[in-house]
Amino acid sequence: MNDQDSYKGEGLLPRAYRNQEFMDTPPARPLRLLAEYLHPQAHFRQERVRDTVVFFGSARLLEMGPMGRYYNEARELARRLTEWSDGLSEPTRRFVVCSGGGPGIMEAANRGARDAGGKTIGLNIGLPFEQRPNPFVTPELNFEFHYFFMRKFWFAYLAKALVVFPGGFGTIDELSEILTLVQTQKLRKKIVVMLYGTAFWNEVINFPALVRHGMIAPEDLELFVTVDDVDSAFAILKDGLTKFYLEPDQELPAIAHSRD
């Protein structure tokens, strides 16, 4: 018999944390926020997930669509990365492929990791359209978020690399947030930021113009690299992750860190 049953039997109210009516109210918001921190943390520890490689990109880029090459190349890159990382002699799971858990590029990334027989993470969020969990996420690493900022926290907290395929508002928002954290040194760990699809990104975001107008420094262009094929992308990821985390010259911060 659980606590809920015993309270019903005694004619008493359930404890506050078991009272769903209360948990759905504004005063309980801090508890819901905390749950979206603790629930993933518990599962990551149980599954021995030490860090991730995050794939961002549009939910609208489908396998058979006009830009289907990006779906297929994201899938292949995730497969190669997972095959390599699962072959490392580590007591924990390193560089686990992580996506937003939905369709499009997110599905391709999770699918590629599944192709390699590896674990893969989905940080899904409830939206009125587009965002439905894809079937390739490892069940015990499949999470549903309500709060965007808690979802973003888990994207940034464990990430050692970020691969950004073509996307819209959400993809650009996520890319900008990580670049801002790195630029301002709020994210002091080393992180490989890769933009996949040079022609797309050069058209959509005019980074040189930001430098020319004094909005960013010239050295800020060194915070990311652009690639156009799976071979180059995998080589850069493998070299960067090895240099920074498998054979580091010095101890590096493993997670986000604030100066305060």
N, C-alpha and C positions, 0 to 999 in steps of 0.2 A: 504494500500500500504506500503511495507517495503522499507528500505533504498536502497536495491539493485534495486528494480523496479523504484524508483524515479531517481536514477542516470542513469539508462538506458534511461529513458524518456528524460533526459536532455542532453544525449550524453556524459556524464562524466564517468570517471572510478570509480569503486566501492572503498570504503574505504579499506585500506590495510588488515584489519582483515577479510574482506569479500572476499578478492581476493585469490581464491584457488590456483592459479598458484604460487603466492608469498608464501603462507603458506606451500607449498610443497618444498620450496627451502632451502638450508643450512642456509642462514641468519635467517630464521624463526624458526630454531630448538629450541631456548629458549622458544618461544611461544608454540610450540608443547609439550615441556617438562612441562611447567607450566599447560597446559591443562590437562595433565595426572595426575597432582596433584590436581587441582581444581575440575575437573569433578567428580571423586569419592568422594572427600570431601563433595561436595554439596549434593550428594545423600545419603551419610552416615548420614549427619545432618538431611536431610528431613525424612529419615526412622528411626531416633533416634537410630542408631547403636552406642553403646558406646565402645564395644570391641569385640574381636573375639577369637575363637579357630580355629587354622589353621591345616588343614589336608594336609600332603604331601604324595606322593607315586607315583608309576609308572602308566603311561597312558596305559601300556601294561597288567596290571593285570585285566583281564576281569571276569565277573560274572561266566561264564561257563568254564573258562580256567583251566589249571593244578594247578594253585595257587589261584583258585577262592575263597577259604576260606577267603583270605585277603579282597577281595571285599565285601563279605557278612558281615564280622566282622566290617569293616569300616562303612558300611551302618548302622548296628545295633548300633554301638557306637555313631555315629552322631545322630541317632534317639533318643537314651536315653538322650544324652547331651542336645538336643534341647527341649525335653519334660520337662526336669528338669529346664533348664534356662528360658523357657517360663512361668514356674509356679512361678517364683520369683516375689515378690512384688516390682517392680522397675519401675520408670517412663521412663526408657530407655531400649533398647534391649541389654541384657547382653550375652556375650559369644556366639555370633552368629557363626555358622559353616561357615568356609571360605575355599575355595579350589582354585586351579589353573583354575577351570572352564572347564577342558577338560574331556576326558574319563578315564576309569580305576578307580583307587582309588579316583580321584577327583570326578568323577561321583557318586561313591558310597557314598561319604560324603555328597554331595549335595542332593542325593536321600534320604538318611536317614533323613536329616533335613526336607525335604519335606514330608516324611512319617509321621513325627510328626506334620505337619501343620505349621511349622515355616518358617521364612525368612532364606535365605541362600545366601552366596556371592560367585561369581565366578570372579576371576581375570585372565582372559584369555589373551593369547598372540598369535599373528599371527606367525605361523611356517609353513615350507613347508610340514610337515607331522605330523601326530598324533593329533595335537592340534586343535580340533574343539569344540565349546561350547556345553556342554551337556544340555539336555532339562530340568534339574531339578533346575537350578539356578533361583532365584527370578528375574523376568525381570528388575525391577528397581535397582537391585544390581548386574547386569551382565555387566562387563566392558571388553573392548578390549584394550590391551596395545601394543605399538610398542617397547618401551624401557624396557629392562629387569630390569634395576636398579630402575625405577619408580614402576614397579610391585613389586619388592622386598621390596621397601619402604613401600608399603601398606600392605604387608604380616607382616612386623615387627612392624609397627607403632601402630596398634590396638591389636595385639596379646597378650593374657594373657596365652595361652597354645599352644603347638605345638605337634601334633601327627604325627610321621613319620613312615609310612608303607614302606615295601620294595620298592626300586626304583633304578634307574640308575644314570647317571651323574647329571641330573637336581635335583633329590631328594637329593643326597649327597651334591651338591653345596649349596642348600638351608639350609640343616641341618648344614653344616660347617659354613655358614655365621652367622646363629643365635647363634651357640655355640661360635663363635669368638666374636660377639658383647657382649655376656654375660660375657665371660672370661675376656675381656678387659675393662669391665664395661662401655662400650659405651651404652649398654642397661641396665640401672640401675633398671628398674622395675623388679619385681619378675615374672618369667615365668616358667611354668611347661613344660619341654621338655621330651617327651616320645618316645622311640623307640619301635615300635610294631613288634615282631618277633625276639626273642632272637637269635635263631640259625642262621637266615639270617645275622643279624648285627654282630654277633661274627665272622662269616666267612668273611664278606665283609670288615669290618674295625677292625683291631686289636688294640683296644684302650689300653690294657695293654702294648703292645709293644711300643706305643708312650710314655708311662710313663717310661718304662725300658730304652729307649734310651734317655730320658731326653727331649723329644720334648714337653710334657705337664707335668703339676704337678700332683701328685697323687690326690689332691683335685679336679682337673678338672673332674675326673670321677663322681663326685657328681653333676655335672651340668645337668645330665639326668638320667632317669630311663628306664629300659627295662621291657616289659610286653608281655604276650602271650595269653591273653584272654580278652574278652569284660568286664567281671565282674570286674577284677582287674583294667583294664584301666579306666573304669568309676568311680570306687571308688577313684582312685588316682586323677583323674581330679576334681571330686566333692570336695574332701577334700582340695586339693591345692587351687582351686579357692575360696572356702569358707574361708579358712584361710587367704589368701593373699588379697582378694578383697571384700568379703562380711562381714567378721568379723575381719578386720585387727587390730593388736595390735598398729600399728602406721600408720601414713599417708605414703603411698608408691607412688613413681612416677608412673603415669598412662601410660606414653609413653616413647619412646626412648629419651635419654637425653645425650648430650655430655658435657664433662668437660670444653670445650673451650667456 
